[in-house]
């Protein structure tokens, strides 16, 4: 736990879940820079919206002004709740990127996301709520803010400029221009595309991708490799697509075994919405769509097969903590004899974690870049 000191008090903040091995703070210099700047602005009585607050540092620090938080990450929202509770504070509302946005915004604070597509989608959704007197400020580390980032603010909201860099962080200042916001540029998200041939039951079918999910404009090569080596699902009564993204893996399993019950789960609201749209268009049968922390919401010994393409980033930080938690969750949720199938970059060494957690791990397939691994709960 680390303490963030601001003009409105000091707060002990953590990420969720807490992983002592990562030693990662719940804020960075860009959050500090924005909060320092806001100390000189009149905020009382203004409708404040915080977009993309990664672990609740901004929302918690500004809690006295009842800000509305909008986030895609279930983990970020849970961290915000925990940090607010620890501070004895409440926010105005905690919304997801799939919820209807506020109808009026006086101050819009944007933590620049890793995904430009998510930023584009959310700025399109929020622009109609801005007015001529609205204050719009973005923040991010210098390495996260590119010319294309500034162009999005300028194209969708209005004239944009940046601050000087401070501790490798930078602020973005945008002046809302009704002529720009009302120009009629259509939001391109969600985006749909047709899958290639040669990938099993989903060959040639259409997938739906909401902004911000991994490889939203094409089939990523890791998933493509897994689709070519999926296990026979005959008799696998309950199958989980863990970290489902757009749901192409789980939908492929559903098409291969129409009697199977599917569970799609991801910590991203955008991802689960994508998975549900992809499944509904291409398959039928019994399916659940869950936003949450991996398989934590499922009972122990309740599933037969887990399919997983785990991430190895937490925002800008490279870490295998998410994969390790996914593997441990999968073992708990699997029935005796149930299997976890994982695709990952060869260099990540997932076989070491699987061997430690399951006591076994077998390489099903591999190429110079990827491996498909199988672990059995015994």
C-alpha angles and dihedrals in degrees: 000000000000132000121234114199118204139162088270097051142287123291135191105227135187138176121241121273100023112228111184090198093063099052089198120158124229092236141026140206092282091061090048092049093052094047091050090052093048091055088076096049128086105247103159113116094006125123104244122194121190114200122197099359097175102207104000099266093130096041093047094046091050096040092119088068094051097236123195112234122207116192139160096205122085088199091054091050091049091049088051092052092049094046092048091049091050089052092047089238140121133211127225094248137333107220131178126226087254094057124093107269123236115279094227130033123185097174121024116191115189124194098202107241127220089245116071088193091060090049091050093049095047095046089053090051095047101039095084090059093057123093136191092273096048119121114221119189127169126192137193145133115284091250090057097051116076136167088263090056092055091045090058092054091046096045097046104031113014148270111356137195135167137229128237114277118264122186086346091303129114138193126222120213119197127181112211112238115192089206090059097042090048096045091107099238106164122234104245093206135134094044124202129198140168119252120233125252124262099050100103127250094355093056111135094000126128125251129196120223125190115204118279101030119124113277093355094172100048144014108275115233095238092056090044090055091049092049088058091055106037115147122248104270097197106134094010096127097185121031126183126206096204114201086009101187106181091351098245094135096049093043090052089053090049092052091049091051112023091183094059122105111231130208118192115193135172137149090235119086089203091055096050091048088052093048093050092050092048093048096046091052096048110026143029134204136076115336138156126205114204131181111202150087103320113280095336091115093056123086119249117266093016107118136058105202134021121194116196142177099179124204121238098200132074100198102301096343119098109222140146093209092103092052092048091052091047091053093048091047090050093053091051093048097044122093119233106289092019119138138225116206116194133184119197145147108286094234094059093077097219089161089073093057092043092050090051095046101038101024090234141055132175129192108233098181140347145181130183091283109027142037131197111215131194127203126180128208106232 
